Amino acid sequence: MSDFIVRTPEQLPAMLQAFRKQAGLTQEEAAVRLGVTQQTMSALERNAERVSAARLMKLLSLLGVDLVLRKGDVPSQSQAGGPKPPFQW
């Protein structure tokens, strides 16, 4: 199992396309399984940063990809130049 770190939304399209191809699916086949058109699947891959979380989760599940959230290193207050704001939803 390999980890693929995504730090920017612009990284998603290439990763989703690679995962789809690795799963042996064409856009048309993936679209049918998602219940969307091939054009929608194409747009989803091109504009992955604009996809709803629900649709992204469904696609990742279809592709056999787990979404793992891992806390990375956060600069300390002295490194960041000031107090860190409290966590908010």
Secondary structure as a PSIPRED ss2 file (coil, helix, strand):
# PSIPRED VFORMAT (PSIPRED V4.0)

   1 M C   1.000  0.000  0.000
   2 S C   1.000  0.000  0.000
   3 D C   1.000  0.000  0.000
   4 F C   1.000  0.000  0.000
   5 I C   1.000  0.000  0.000
   6 V C   1.000  0.000  0.000
   7 R C   1.000  0.000  0.000
   8 T C   1.000  0.000  0.000
   9 P H   0.000  1.000  0.000
  10 E H   0.000  1.000  0.000
  11 Q H   0.000  1.000  0.000
  12 L H   0.000  1.000  0.000
  13 P H   0.000  1.000  0.000
  14 A H   0.000  1.000  0.000
  15 M H   0.000  1.000  0.000
  16 L H   0.000  1.000  0.000
  17 Q H   0.000  1.000  0.000
  18 A H   0.000  1.000  0.000
  19 F H   0.000  1.000  0.000
  20 R H   0.000  1.000  0.000
  21 K H   0.000  1.000  0.000
  22 Q H   0.000  1.000  0.000
  23 A C   1.000  0.000  0.000
  24 G C   1.000  0.000  0.000
  25 L C   1.000  0.000  0.000
  26 T C   1.000  0.000  0.000
  27 Q H   0.000  1.000  0.000
  28 E H   0.000  1.000  0.000
  29 E H   0.000  1.000  0.000
  30 A H   0.000  1.000  0.000
  31 A H   0.000  1.000  0.000
  32 V H   0.000  1.000  0.000
  33 R H   0.000  1.000  0.000
  34 L H   0.000  1.000  0.000
  35 G C   1.000  0.000  0.000
  36 V C   1.000  0.000  0.000
  37 T C   1.000  0.000  0.000
  38 Q H   0.000  1.000  0.000
  39 Q H   0.000  1.000  0.000
  40 T H   0.000  1.000  0.000
  41 M H   0.000  1.000  0.000
  42 S H   0.000  1.000  0.000
  43 A H   0.000  1.000  0.000
  44 L H   0.000  1.000  0.000
  45 E H   0.000  1.000  0.000
  46 R H   0.000  1.000  0.000
  47 N C   1.000  0.000  0.000
  48 A H   0.000  1.000  0.000
  49 E H   0.000  1.000  0.000
  50 R H   0.000  1.000  0.000
  51 V C   1.000  0.000  0.000
  52 S C   1.000  0.000  0.000
  53 A H   0.000  1.000  0.000
  54 A H   0.000  1.000  0.000
  55 R H   0.000  1.000  0.000
  56 L H   0.000  1.000  0.000
  57 M H   0.000  1.000  0.000
  58 K H   0.000  1.000  0.000
  59 L H   0.000  1.000  0.000
  60 L H   0.000  1.000  0.000
  61 S H   0.000  1.000  0.000
  62 L H   0.000  1.000  0.000
  63 L C   1.000  0.000  0.000
  64 G C   1.000  0.000  0.000
  65 V C   1.000  0.000  0.000
  66 D C   1.000  0.000  0.000
  67 L C   1.000  0.000  0.000
  68 V C   1.000  0.000  0.000
  69 L C   1.000  0.000  0.000
  70 R C   1.000  0.000  0.000
  71 K C   1.000  0.000  0.000
  72 G C   1.000  0.000  0.000
  73 D C   1.000  0.000  0.000
  74 V C   1.000  0.000  0.000
  75 P C   1.000  0.000  0.000
  76 S C   1.000  0.000  0.000
  77 Q H   0.000  1.000  0.000
  78 S H   0.000  1.000  0.000
  79 Q H   0.000  1.000  0.000
  80 A H   0.000  1.000  0.000
  81 G C   1.000  0.000  0.000
  82 G C   1.000  0.000  0.000
  83 P C   1.000  0.000  0.000
  84 K C   1.000  0.000  0.000
  85 P C   1.000  0.000  0.000
  86 P C   1.000  0.000  0.000
  87 F C   1.000  0.000  0.000
  88 Q C   1.000  0.000  0.000
  89 W C   1.000  0.000  0.000
